[in-house]
Amino acid sequence: MNKNHVTAAEAFLSNKEGAQWHNETLWGTRVKRDNLAKGIPEWEELRELASKIKMHSITHLDHYLLQFAEAAEKNGATVHWAKDDTEHNDIVLEILRKNNAEKVVKSKSMLTEECHLDDFLIENGIDVIESDLGERILQLLKQPPSHIVMPAIHLKRQIIGELFEEKLNTEKGNSDPTYLTGCMRENLRKEFLSAKVAMTGANFGVAETGDIVVCTNEGNADMGTSQADIHIVSMGIEKVIPNRESLGVFTRLLARSATGQPITSYTSHYCKPRKGGELHIILVDNGRSDILGNKDHLQTLKCIRCGACMNTCPVYRRSGGYSYSYFIPGPIGINLGMLKAPQVYYTNLPACTLCFSCNNVCPVKIDLGNQIYKWRQGLDAIGKANPAKKVLSGGMSFLFNHPGLFQSALKMAPIVNKIPRSLKYNKFNEWGIGRELPEFSPESFTSWWKKNVKR
């Protein structure tokens, strides 16, 4: 079912306390990001350099992917190529069955969310354990992530405490974050020790060396891969970068942009299989090659999934991740959803004020707001333009193209100030829901200018 953002946001805002808390929490992350950025004189130079590196990388994917695959295989990894989510999931299942594995321990990966891997594996009899704290909480609640970096940011600790009481037999009424984290750590320990296969995503793939780089704060990716004999990596083809010098640019930007910290607690390089084990790297296209041919929206492939655009977005902060119909919310999610299936995800397009704050914080300078504007301009071409807005736009166009009529309308406008409220605020005035119309001035600026400004 296609979710309408306006309706879903209204439901989110019905909990005023929760909505305010969500807004303030995300804005606090944005403030931390700004404070760290101000401490680096070359911050804007880093953003510009990162943007150029990513643009170079994605426009030379044929070269860098082959270089990466060759280097990874020399290191002892097995490289697989998946054209879509079906091939990706089949490859994962084949590796698990080949190794007689009935369970897989996963660290956070938005690509596996994109491929609906968990559901697929569970349907095929595989026990899937999410090891990231936020992802594990959501798995127990049977909810998807509401943010790409802080997946359970919408949940208060009291709700998590009640969940742990039910699922982990924790102390009743104890929602202390340190206590709850310790309980989850203890619960996951047996999963790490008993899993034959661990899965991670990939923040970066270094073409020159064949490294997979995974950035985490909890160390769960390292726990899983250090215990399991088999390590499977799911990596979107756009994650490849040329070399470790390039990597240094991104590691300075990623954590600062994402969570307002200088660097993630763990920046792990996976170069080769552990002794006696296997390292499988699945390079996934799933529509990314199509985006390469779209000059208006090519820049979405530069995304390093930091979530900074969500933390700053006034709409996301005030409407929550679940108000979007695409699995990635916020400005980047609006664009990716439209690239995936515009007929399905166009209802997310109103979730943007075109304030361009997302453009200003993106560490790789993706023109997110500009792209959303372009998508809106194309709604009529795909038959999804709002009929009422089309009529209104047509009327405004006619009015602005007839100066005499426009001036007459300005003179008549103050009459609206005296119209009874019930005639101004009704079901035909959607704009007036939650807003107050401004009072019209008795005199237009043009008229005032002509009378008062000497030439």
SEBA-891339 format. One record per residue (C-alpha): y, x, z. Coordinates in nm, 3 decimals. Layout:
BEGIN
[r [Y X Z]]
...
REM end
This chain:
BEGIN
[r [0.000 0.000 0.000]]
[r [0.343 0.136 -0.095]]
[r [0.567 0.155 0.209]]
[r [0.933 0.056 0.175]]
[r [1.143 0.314 0.355]]
[r [1.416 0.068 0.451]]
[r [1.171 -0.170 0.619]]
[r [0.975 0.109 0.787]]
[r [1.294 0.274 0.914]]
[r [1.404 -0.057 1.062]]
[r [1.079 -0.071 1.259]]
[r [1.131 0.288 1.382]]
[r [1.486 0.210 1.494]]
[r [1.372 -0.093 1.693]]
[r [1.276 0.159 1.962]]
[r [1.629 0.278 2.026]]
[r [1.539 0.523 2.300]]
[r [1.263 0.683 2.093]]
[r [1.484 0.701 1.784]]
[r [1.763 0.869 1.979]]
[r [1.519 1.118 2.131]]
[r [1.375 1.200 1.789]]
[r [1.720 1.254 1.644]]
[r [1.835 1.479 1.928]]
[r [1.514 1.682 1.932]]
[r [1.527 1.762 1.561]]
[r [1.899 1.831 1.572]]
[r [1.837 2.075 1.859]]
[r [1.604 2.266 1.628]]
[r [1.873 2.273 1.360]]
[r [2.122 2.411 1.614]]
[r [1.879 2.687 1.715]]
[r [1.837 2.774 1.349]]
[r [2.214 2.800 1.305]]
[r [2.258 3.019 1.611]]
[r [1.998 3.267 1.489]]
[r [2.135 3.268 1.135]]
[r [2.484 3.348 1.265]]
[r [2.342 3.658 1.434]]
[r [2.229 3.805 1.100]]
[r [2.526 3.922 0.888]]
[r [2.311 3.933 0.575]]
[r [2.166 3.582 0.623]]
[r [2.310 3.439 0.302]]
[r [2.204 3.750 0.112]]
[r [1.849 3.697 0.240]]
[r [1.854 3.336 0.122]]
[r [1.976 3.439 -0.221]]
[r [1.715 3.713 -0.246]]
[r [1.437 3.476 -0.132]]
[r [1.547 3.221 -0.390]]
[r [1.535 3.479 -0.669]]
[r [1.196 3.616 -0.559]]
[r [1.043 3.267 -0.553]]
[r [1.194 3.170 -0.887]]
[r [1.065 3.491 -1.039]]
[r [0.720 3.437 -0.885]]
[r [0.674 3.076 -0.998]]
[r [0.795 3.152 -1.350]]
[r [0.546 3.439 -1.374]]
[r [0.252 3.269 -1.206]]
[r [0.011 3.366 -1.483]]
[r [0.069 3.732 -1.406]]
[r [0.082 3.719 -1.027]]
[r [-0.214 3.486 -0.980]]
[r [-0.440 3.709 -1.187]]
[r [-0.311 4.015 -1.004]]
[r [-0.372 3.844 -0.669]]
[r [-0.722 3.729 -0.763]]
[r [-0.820 4.075 -0.887]]
[r [-0.690 4.244 -0.570]]
[r [-0.855 3.987 -0.342]]
[r [-1.191 4.028 -0.512]]
[r [-1.163 4.408 -0.481]]
[r [-1.114 4.349 -0.109]]
[r [-1.442 4.158 -0.098]]
[r [-1.312 3.800 -0.111]]
[r [-1.453 3.531 -0.339]]
[r [-1.178 3.356 -0.537]]
[r [-1.222 2.999 -0.656]]
[r [-0.993 2.803 -0.889]]
[r [-0.939 2.429 -0.836]]
[r [-0.748 2.224 -1.090]]
[r [-0.709 1.927 -0.852]]
[r [-0.790 1.788 -0.507]]
[r [-1.137 1.675 -0.615]]
[r [-1.239 2.023 -0.725]]
[r [-1.089 2.173 -0.409]]
[r [-1.285 1.940 -0.181]]
[r [-1.608 1.989 -0.376]]
[r [-1.574 2.367 -0.348]]
[r [-1.525 2.346 0.028]]
[r [-1.826 2.117 0.069]]
[r [-2.041 2.342 -0.149]]
[r [-1.957 2.647 0.067]]
[r [-2.036 2.454 0.385]]
[r [-2.369 2.326 0.256]]
[r [-2.466 2.666 0.119]]
[r [-2.422 2.807 0.469]]
[r [-2.588 2.509 0.642]]
[r [-2.266 2.443 0.831]]
[r [-2.227 2.106 0.999]]
[r [-1.885 2.179 1.145]]
[r [-1.559 2.343 1.038]]
[r [-1.269 2.448 1.260]]
[r [-0.934 2.416 1.082]]
[r [-0.588 2.547 1.145]]
[r [-0.287 2.351 1.018]]
[r [-0.268 2.314 0.641]]
[r [-0.049 2.072 0.446]]
[r [-0.253 2.144 0.133]]
[r [-0.569 2.006 0.293]]
[r [-0.362 1.701 0.395]]
[r [-0.257 1.671 0.031]]
[r [-0.622 1.684 -0.076]]
[r [-0.740 1.441 0.199]]
[r [-0.999 1.701 0.288]]
[r [-1.074 1.586 0.643]]
[r [-1.172 1.235 0.539]]
[r [-1.380 1.370 0.251]]
[r [-1.575 1.610 0.474]]
[r [-1.631 1.350 0.745]]
[r [-1.766 1.108 0.485]]
[r [-2.010 1.380 0.384]]
[r [-2.137 1.436 0.737]]
[r [-1.925 1.737 0.834]]
[r [-1.762 1.750 1.177]]
[r [-1.397 1.853 1.130]]
[r [-1.206 2.002 1.423]]
[r [-0.830 2.048 1.391]]
[r [-0.733 2.340 1.615]]
[r [-0.354 2.326 1.597]]
[r [-0.239 2.144 1.914]]
[r [-0.023 1.890 1.731]]
[r [-0.280 1.830 1.460]]
[r [-0.559 1.791 1.717]]
[r [-0.353 1.533 1.907]]
[r [-0.298 1.339 1.586]]
[r [-0.666 1.368 1.494]]
[r [-0.760 1.208 1.826]]
[r [-0.501 0.936 1.763]]
[r [-0.615 0.897 1.399]]
[r [-0.257 0.952 1.278]]
[r [-0.120 1.173 0.999]]
[r [0.151 1.435 1.063]]
[r [0.509 1.310 1.086]]
[r [0.658 1.657 1.023]]
[r [0.519 1.952 0.829]]
[r [0.580 2.212 1.102]]
[r [0.586 2.001 1.419]]
[r [0.329 1.737 1.324]]
[r [0.339 1.542 1.653]]
[r [0.714 1.568 1.714]]
[r [0.740 1.188 1.731]]
[r [0.518 1.170 2.041]]
[r [0.649 1.204 2.395]]
[r [0.440 1.397 2.646]]
[r [0.362 1.081 2.845]]
[r [0.177 0.934 2.546]]
[r [-0.012 1.261 2.501]]
[r [-0.098 1.262 2.870]]
[r [-0.250 0.913 2.843]]
[r [-0.445 1.019 2.533]]
[r [-0.588 1.324 2.712]]
[r [-0.687 1.109 3.009]]
[r [-0.897 0.899 2.771]]
[r [-1.037 1.175 2.549]]
[r [-1.047 1.485 2.770]]
[r [-1.075 1.334 3.120]]
[r [-0.756 1.501 3.240]]
[r [-0.577 1.417 3.564]]
[r [-0.438 1.065 3.567]]
[r [-0.062 1.055 3.531]]
[r [-0.027 1.429 3.469]]
[r [0.178 1.484 3.153]]
[r [0.300 1.835 3.231]]
[r [0.303 2.020 2.894]]
[r [0.158 2.343 3.037]]
[r [-0.126 2.155 3.203]]
[r [-0.204 1.949 2.891]]
[r [-0.198 2.257 2.668]]
[r [-0.437 2.436 2.901]]
[r [-0.676 2.141 2.895]]
[r [-0.676 2.135 2.516]]
[r [-0.727 2.511 2.502]]
[r [-1.032 2.478 2.725]]
[r [-1.164 2.188 2.518]]
[r [-1.127 2.378 2.191]]
[r [-1.285 2.700 2.318]]
[r [-1.640 2.569 2.272]]
[r [-1.550 2.457 1.920]]
[r [-1.428 2.803 1.826]]
[r [-1.738 2.968 1.968]]
[r [-1.984 2.736 1.795]]
[r [-1.832 2.703 1.447]]
[r [-1.987 2.896 1.159]]
[r [-1.694 2.817 0.929]]
[r [-1.319 2.835 0.986]]
[r [-1.049 2.713 0.748]]
[r [-0.684 2.811 0.719]]
[r [-0.403 2.742 0.484]]
[r [-0.183 3.019 0.348]]
[r [0.188 3.071 0.398]]
[r [0.186 3.350 0.141]]
[r [-0.054 3.527 -0.092]]
[r [0.051 3.884 -0.171]]
[r [-0.033 3.961 -0.534]]
[r [-0.020 4.340 -0.509]]
[r [-0.265 4.368 -0.218]]
[r [-0.463 4.041 -0.222]]
[r [-0.355 3.961 0.136]]
[r [-0.348 3.608 0.272]]
[r [-0.068 3.570 0.528]]
[r [-0.083 3.292 0.788]]
[r [0.204 3.235 1.032]]
[r [0.132 3.046 1.355]]
[r [0.262 3.020 1.711]]
[r [-0.060 2.922 1.885]]
[r [-0.304 3.183 1.756]]
[r [-0.554 2.912 1.669]]
[r [-0.599 3.043 1.315]]
[r [-0.693 3.384 1.454]]
[r [-0.928 3.229 1.710]]
[r [-1.114 3.040 1.440]]
[r [-1.140 3.323 1.190]]
[r [-1.235 3.587 1.448]]
[r [-1.537 3.386 1.566]]
[r [-1.669 3.224 1.247]]
[r [-1.870 3.415 0.989]]
[r [-1.717 3.221 0.700]]
[r [-1.341 3.194 0.639]]
[r [-1.217 2.948 0.374]]
[r [-0.853 2.963 0.265]]
[r [-0.681 2.674 0.086]]
[r [-0.382 2.808 -0.103]]
[r [-0.147 2.634 -0.346]]
[r [-0.085 2.851 -0.651]]
[r [0.290 2.850 -0.581]]
[r [0.236 3.047 -0.257]]
[r [0.182 3.378 -0.438]]
[r [0.456 3.641 -0.405]]
[r [0.473 3.985 -0.569]]
[r [0.437 4.236 -0.282]]
[r [0.477 4.313 0.087]]
[r [0.842 4.408 0.040]]
[r [0.899 4.049 -0.072]]
[r [0.701 3.925 0.226]]
[r [0.948 4.096 0.460]]
[r [1.228 3.878 0.324]]
[r [1.036 3.556 0.386]]
[r [0.916 3.644 0.735]]
[r [1.280 3.697 0.838]]
[r [1.369 3.351 0.708]]
[r [1.064 3.134 0.778]]
[r [1.052 3.099 1.157]]
[r [1.430 3.103 1.196]]
[r [1.458 2.815 0.951]]
[r [1.158 2.623 1.083]]
[r [1.180 2.635 1.461]]
[r [1.483 2.847 1.544]]
[r [1.284 3.150 1.663]]
[r [1.311 3.507 1.530]]
[r [0.950 3.520 1.410]]
[r [0.626 3.332 1.461]]
[r [0.410 3.452 1.750]]
[r [0.135 3.548 1.505]]
[r [0.181 3.671 1.148]]
[r [-0.178 3.739 1.044]]
[r [-0.294 3.924 0.733]]
[r [-0.641 3.843 0.603]]
[r [-0.743 4.111 0.356]]
[r [-1.123 4.115 0.356]]
[r [-1.423 3.933 0.506]]
[r [-1.530 4.022 0.857]]
[r [-1.838 4.246 0.868]]
[r [-2.139 4.046 0.751]]
[r [-1.921 3.744 0.674]]
[r [-1.754 3.580 0.377]]
[r [-1.393 3.517 0.277]]
[r [-1.337 3.239 0.024]]
[r [-0.992 3.178 -0.126]]
[r [-0.940 2.852 -0.317]]
[r [-0.636 2.861 -0.548]]
[r [-0.527 2.502 -0.602]]
[r [-0.316 2.361 -0.884]]
[r [-0.321 1.983 -0.824]]
[r [-0.018 1.909 -1.040]]
[r [0.177 2.229 -0.978]]
[r [0.141 2.344 -1.339]]
[r [0.299 2.017 -1.452]]
[r [0.600 2.083 -1.228]]
[r [0.645 2.421 -1.398]]
[r [0.729 2.238 -1.717]]
[r [0.990 2.014 -1.553]]
[r [1.321 2.201 -1.573]]
[r [1.507 1.947 -1.358]]
[r [1.260 1.974 -1.069]]
[r [1.100 2.316 -1.110]]
[r [1.269 2.445 -0.795]]
[r [1.049 2.236 -0.565]]
[r [0.781 2.502 -0.620]]
[r [1.003 2.750 -0.433]]
[r [0.942 2.561 -0.107]]
[r [0.795 2.769 0.178]]
[r [0.725 2.458 0.393]]
[r [0.961 2.550 0.678]]
[r [1.079 2.192 0.743]]
[r [1.446 2.292 0.780]]
[r [1.550 2.015 0.541]]
[r [1.386 1.758 0.771]]
[r [1.545 1.899 1.086]]
[r [1.892 1.864 0.938]]
[r [1.849 1.540 0.739]]
[r [2.042 1.255 0.908]]
[r [1.806 1.000 0.756]]
[r [1.480 1.170 0.856]]
[r [1.607 1.236 1.207]]
[r [1.699 0.871 1.251]]
[r [1.405 0.709 1.074]]
[r [1.103 0.929 1.155]]
[r [0.835 1.074 0.933]]
[r [0.626 0.758 0.911]]
[r [0.901 0.566 0.734]]
[r [0.825 0.766 0.417]]
[r [0.536 0.664 0.192]]
[r [0.451 1.019 0.078]]
[r [0.254 1.234 0.322]]
[r [0.537 1.490 0.331]]
[r [0.857 1.323 0.456]]
[r [1.221 1.423 0.436]]
[r [1.416 1.564 0.140]]
[r [1.137 1.788 0.007]]
[r [0.888 1.503 0.045]]
[r [1.107 1.263 -0.152]]
[r [1.110 1.506 -0.443]]
[r [0.742 1.598 -0.424]]
[r [0.643 1.231 -0.404]]
[r [0.841 1.151 -0.717]]
[r [0.680 1.443 -0.898]]
[r [0.339 1.316 -0.792]]
[r [0.378 0.948 -0.882]]
[r [0.730 0.808 -0.936]]
[r [0.602 0.451 -0.979]]
[r [0.446 0.473 -0.633]]
[r [0.693 0.676 -0.427]]
[r [1.032 0.564 -0.564]]
[r [1.094 0.359 -0.249]]
[r [1.170 0.684 -0.064]]
[r [1.476 0.755 -0.280]]
[r [1.718 0.547 -0.068]]
[r [1.635 0.776 0.228]]
[r [1.915 1.015 0.135]]
[r [2.292 1.008 0.194]]
[r [2.351 1.287 -0.059]]
[r [2.522 1.484 0.219]]
[r [2.356 1.800 0.077]]
[r [2.288 1.938 0.424]]
[r [1.931 2.007 0.304]]
[r [2.068 2.228 0.025]]
[r [2.276 2.420 0.276]]
[r [1.990 2.506 0.514]]
[r [1.702 2.561 0.272]]
[r [1.602 2.929 0.307]]
[r [1.512 2.952 -0.062]]
[r [1.809 2.747 -0.183]]
[r [1.625 2.455 -0.342]]
[r [1.874 2.202 -0.479]]
[r [1.703 1.914 -0.297]]
[r [1.998 1.674 -0.289]]
[r [2.079 1.733 -0.657]]
[r [1.720 1.653 -0.751]]
[r [1.718 1.330 -0.550]]
[r [2.037 1.229 -0.732]]
[r [1.868 1.296 -1.067]]
[r [1.567 1.086 -0.967]]
[r [1.798 0.799 -0.878]]
[r [1.970 0.818 -1.215]]
[r [1.631 0.773 -1.381]]
[r [1.516 0.466 -1.186]]
[r [1.619 0.222 -1.457]]
[r [1.418 0.416 -1.718]]
[r [1.097 0.360 -1.517]]
[r [1.182 -0.004 -1.444]]
[r [1.245 0.049 -1.073]]
[r [1.623 0.012 -1.046]]
[r [1.738 -0.240 -0.785]]
[r [1.848 -0.556 -0.975]]
[r [2.130 -0.634 -0.733]]
[r [2.264 -0.280 -0.754]]
[r [2.246 -0.292 -1.133]]
[r [2.461 -0.607 -1.136]]
[r [2.703 -0.455 -0.885]]
[r [2.728 -0.128 -1.078]]
[r [2.788 -0.315 -1.401]]
[r [3.064 -0.518 -1.239]]
[r [3.230 -0.211 -1.093]]
[r [3.210 -0.034 -1.429]]
[r [3.381 -0.328 -1.598]]
[r [3.648 -0.341 -1.327]]
[r [3.726 0.032 -1.339]]
[r [3.751 0.027 -1.718]]
[r [4.017 -0.247 -1.711]]
[r [4.322 -0.111 -1.521]]
[r [4.512 -0.437 -1.522]]
[r [4.220 -0.627 -1.373]]
[r [4.166 -0.345 -1.121]]
[r [4.528 -0.360 -1.000]]
[r [4.507 -0.739 -0.968]]
[r [4.189 -0.704 -0.762]]
[r [4.366 -0.460 -0.528]]
[r [4.649 -0.708 -0.472]]
[r [4.404 -0.989 -0.396]]
[r [4.174 -0.780 -0.174]]
[r [4.361 -0.842 0.158]]
[r [4.259 -1.208 0.134]]
[r [3.909 -1.094 0.239]]
[r [4.052 -1.000 0.582]]
[r [4.118 -1.369 0.653]]
[r [3.787 -1.510 0.527]]
[r [3.565 -1.648 0.809]]
[r [3.305 -1.399 0.929]]
[r [3.014 -1.628 0.839]]
[r [3.117 -1.616 0.474]]
[r [3.139 -1.235 0.471]]
[r [2.825 -1.150 0.671]]
[r [2.521 -1.331 0.537]]
[r [2.194 -1.268 0.350]]
[r [2.386 -1.189 0.031]]
[r [2.568 -0.899 0.198]]
[r [2.295 -0.645 0.270]]
[r [2.554 -0.372 0.318]]
[r [2.699 -0.567 0.610]]
[r [2.373 -0.552 0.807]]
[r [2.456 -0.315 1.089]]
[r [2.795 -0.227 0.938]]
[r [3.149 -0.361 0.961]]
[r [3.357 -0.404 0.647]]
[r [3.686 -0.211 0.657]]
[r [4.009 -0.407 0.662]]
[r [4.191 -0.401 0.330]]
[r [4.544 -0.263 0.338]]
[r [4.819 -0.507 0.237]]
[r [4.943 -0.247 -0.008]]
[r [4.752 -0.017 -0.240]]
[r [4.805 0.359 -0.230]]
[r [4.928 0.352 -0.591]]
[r [5.193 0.095 -0.505]]
[r [5.302 0.288 -0.195]]
[r [5.321 0.611 -0.394]]
[r [5.544 0.462 -0.660]]
[r [5.788 0.331 -0.399]]
[r [5.797 0.625 -0.159]]
[r [5.738 0.950 -0.345]]
[r [6.039 1.095 -0.521]]
[r [5.979 1.264 -0.851]]
REM end
